[in-house]
Amino acid sequence: MQMQSSVIKIMRKKKWGDSFRFYEIILDGKNVGIIFASQSISVPVESGDHSLKINIDWGGSEEINFSIGSGEEITFECESSLSILKVLLIPYYLIFRPNNWVSLKQC
């Protein structure tokens, strides 16, 4: 019996913060690729439990733990958490909340 491959899809929204930078896709602690603004990436994974995180030089996202079944596809969305109102808070995010620089959520 052949197992169906599972896939996670990561979609990145275009937002003015970080729009010219790439994000690193970290799956189970390993860099599995990069993603640019308005891009989608599909990454094959084995069924089971995994963790996903997005990194940019100085910070990134919170880590998300998820389970995926055989042949299943799970979609995640990421974007900069930086808004025009938060521009003045950049030093705060860089020092105290580096894992909140990027928003990552399962769709």
Summary of the structure (lengths in Angstrom):
residues: 107
radius of gyration: 14.6
end to end distance: 30.4
largest distance: 56.8
contacts: 301
relative contact order: 0.28
helix: 15%
strand: 50%
